[in-house]
Amino acid sequence: MTDTAVTPAPAPVRSSAVFLAGAFVCFVVPPLALGLLFRDSPPPLALVAVALTELVSAVVLVFWWLRRRSLTRSDVGLTSRHWVRDALLGAAIVPPRLLLEVGVLIPMAGGAENPGVQEVLTNASAGVAALAATLVLGVVGGGLAEELYFRGFLLGALPKTFVHRRAALYGAAAVSILLFSVLHLPTTGPDIAAIVLASVVYTGLFLLTRRLTATVVAHSLWNASVVFTVLAVYG
């Protein structure tokens, strides 16, 4: 009898499978576990734990994958080049988004009754620790972990495993916008518009600069500024 060799899956297939499985482990399992453990408002330490879990798991998976592919951190956009310019670019995106979302989309989605607004108000009323934990979750879990994964990994490194890299980059951009939006579970039309807009902005910033600085600054600053803006308008 002749042994039949098992042909390994090509690199793009394996890399795509790693990305999708990692997205589930890093960004679905932690908040799902949080919701199962705490039916009502979770304690501040639990929110911080979720943020750190998302960041650590994303960093471990991405850098493990980079090592296996003989790539470097610059392939996911981790570089200090032009960081001032990129940071200013990322920060400049935030004010017009605040005007659009707080002035138009949030009122269309219920205003003070919007679930996202209610979550911010509830955390703020629970004390300084709960508000600080909300900010940590937004900056660490959102601005750092999500940008490393959905922009740096998906848009920067993953297309390098494909033969047709330009086509792969376009496909990755579409997946980045779609998957990032779906994972945030929008429930109304205005909420969908808001998260799709955010995903398009962050994806566009990465494609424009090919670095993470602008996207991390834009995402982190947005998550922090929208909390204080909601408190100022609805608190």
C-alpha positions in Angstrom: 0.0 0.0 0.0 1.2 3.5 -0.8 0.7 6.2 1.8 -1.3 9.1 0.6 0.3 12.4 1.5 -2.0 15.0 2.9 -1.5 18.2 1.0 -1.4 21.1 3.5 -3.7 24.1 3.0 -2.0 26.9 1.1 -0.7 29.8 3.2 -3.6 32.2 2.4 -6.2 29.7 3.6 -4.3 28.9 6.8 -3.7 32.6 7.5 -7.3 33.5 6.9 -8.4 30.7 9.2 -6.1 31.9 11.9 -7.4 35.4 11.5 -11.1 34.4 11.8 -10.5 32.1 14.7 -8.4 34.7 16.4 -11.1 37.3 16.0 -13.5 35.0 17.8 -11.2 34.2 20.6 -9.9 37.8 21.1 -13.0 39.8 20.6 -16.1 37.6 21.0 -15.2 35.3 23.9 -14.1 37.9 26.5 -17.2 40.1 26.3 -19.4 37.0 26.0 -17.9 35.6 29.2 -18.4 39.0 30.8 -22.1 39.0 29.9 -22.6 35.5 31.3 -20.8 36.3 34.5 -22.5 39.6 35.2 -26.1 40.0 34.1 -26.3 43.6 35.2 -23.5 46.2 35.3 -20.1 44.5 35.5 -17.7 45.7 38.1 -14.8 48.0 37.0 -12.1 45.3 37.4 -14.1 43.0 35.1 -14.1 45.7 32.4 -10.4 46.2 32.8 -9.8 42.5 32.7 -11.7 42.2 29.4 -9.7 45.1 27.9 -6.4 43.5 28.9 -7.5 40.0 27.7 -8.3 41.4 24.3 -5.0 43.2 24.0 -2.8 40.4 25.3 -4.5 37.7 23.2 -4.3 39.9 20.1 -0.7 40.7 20.6 0.3 37.1 21.3 -1.6 35.8 18.2 -0.4 38.5 15.8 3.3 38.3 16.9 3.2 34.4 16.8 1.9 34.6 13.3 4.5 37.2 12.2 7.3 35.0 13.5 5.9 32.0 11.6 5.8 34.1 8.4 9.2 35.7 9.0 7.6 39.1 9.1 8.4 42.1 11.3 6.2 44.4 13.4 6.5 47.0 10.6 4.4 44.7 8.5 1.5 45.4 10.8 2.1 49.1 10.8 4.0 49.3 14.1 6.6 51.9 13.4 7.5 55.3 14.7 7.9 56.9 11.3 5.9 60.1 10.8 4.2 59.5 14.2 3.5 63.2 14.8 1.9 63.8 11.4 -0.1 60.5 11.7 -1.3 61.4 15.3 -2.5 64.8 14.2 -4.3 63.2 11.2 -6.0 60.7 13.5 -7.0 63.4 16.0 -8.4 65.6 13.2 -10.9 62.9 12.3 -12.6 63.0 15.7 -14.3 66.4 15.9 -16.4 66.1 12.7 -17.4 62.5 13.8 -18.6 63.9 17.1 -20.7 66.5 15.4 -22.2 64.0 13.1 -22.9 61.3 15.6 -23.8 63.3 18.7 -25.7 65.9 16.7 -27.5 63.6 14.2 -27.1 59.8 14.6 -27.5 59.4 18.4 -30.7 61.6 18.4 -32.0 59.5 15.5 -31.3 56.3 17.5 -33.2 57.4 20.6 -31.0 60.1 22.2 -30.9 59.6 25.9 -32.7 56.3 25.5 -30.1 54.9 23.2 -28.5 51.8 24.8 -25.0 53.1 24.2 -25.9 56.4 25.9 -27.5 54.6 28.8 -24.4 52.4 29.3 -22.2 55.5 29.6 -24.6 57.2 32.0 -24.9 54.0 34.1 -21.2 53.6 34.4 -20.7 57.3 35.2 -23.4 57.1 37.9 -21.6 54.1 39.4 -18.6 56.2 40.3 -15.2 57.3 39.2 -13.8 53.7 39.1 -16.6 52.5 36.7 -16.1 55.5 34.4 -12.3 55.0 34.4 -12.8 51.3 33.6 -15.1 52.3 30.6 -12.3 54.5 29.3 -9.7 51.7 29.7 -12.0 49.3 27.8 -12.4 51.9 25.0 -8.7 52.8 24.7 -7.0 49.5 25.4 -9.6 47.0 24.1 -10.7 49.3 21.3 -8.0 51.7 20.3 -5.1 49.3 20.8 -6.3 45.7 20.5 -8.8 46.2 17.7 -6.6 48.4 15.6 -3.7 46.0 15.9 -5.9 43.2 14.8 -8.5 44.6 12.3 -6.1 47.0 10.7 -2.5 46.0 11.3 -2.9 42.3 11.0 -5.8 42.1 8.5 -4.8 45.0 6.2 -1.0 45.1 6.8 0.3 41.6 7.2 -2.3 39.1 6.0 -2.4 40.2 2.3 1.4 39.4 2.1 0.5 35.7 2.1 -1.4 36.1 -1.1 0.0 36.0 -4.6 -2.2 38.8 -5.8 -1.6 41.2 -3.0 -3.5 44.2 -4.3 -6.7 42.1 -4.8 -6.1 40.6 -1.4 -5.8 44.0 0.2 -9.1 45.1 -1.3 -10.7 42.0 0.0 -9.2 42.5 3.4 -10.5 46.1 3.5 -14.0 44.9 2.8 -13.7 42.2 5.5 -12.3 44.7 7.9 -15.3 47.0 7.5 -17.9 44.3 7.5 -16.5 42.1 10.4 -15.6 45.1 12.6 -19.1 46.5 12.1 -20.8 43.1 12.8 -18.8 42.4 16.0 -20.1 45.7 17.5 -23.7 44.4 17.3 -25.5 47.5 16.0 -29.3 47.3 16.5 -30.7 50.3 14.7 -30.2 52.0 11.4 -28.3 55.0 12.9 -26.2 52.6 15.0 -25.3 50.7 11.9 -24.4 53.9 10.1 -22.2 55.0 13.0 -20.2 51.8 13.3 -19.8 51.4 9.5 -18.6 55.0 9.3 -16.1 54.3 12.1 -14.8 51.2 10.3 -14.5 53.0 7.0 -12.6 55.8 8.7 -10.1 53.5 10.5 -9.6 51.4 7.4 -9.1 54.4 5.3 -6.5 55.9 7.7 -4.5 52.7 7.7 -4.6 52.4 3.9 -3.5 56.0 3.6 -0.6 55.8 6.0 0.2 52.0 6.1 0.9 52.6 9.8 -1.1 52.2 13.0 -0.5 55.5 14.6 -3.3 57.4 13.0 -5.9 54.6 13.5 -4.9 54.1 17.1 -5.1 57.8 17.9 -8.4 58.2 16.1 -10.0 55.1 17.7 -8.7 55.8 21.2 -9.5 59.5 21.2 -12.9 58.8 19.8 -13.8 56.2 22.5 -12.6 58.6 25.2 -14.1 61.8 23.8 -17.5 60.3 23.0 -17.9 59.3 26.7 -17.4 62.8 27.9 -19.5 64.3 25.1 -22.4 62.1 26.0 -22.0 63.0 29.6 -22.0 66.7 28.7 -25.1 66.4 26.5 -27.2 63.8 28.3 -25.7 63.6 31.8 
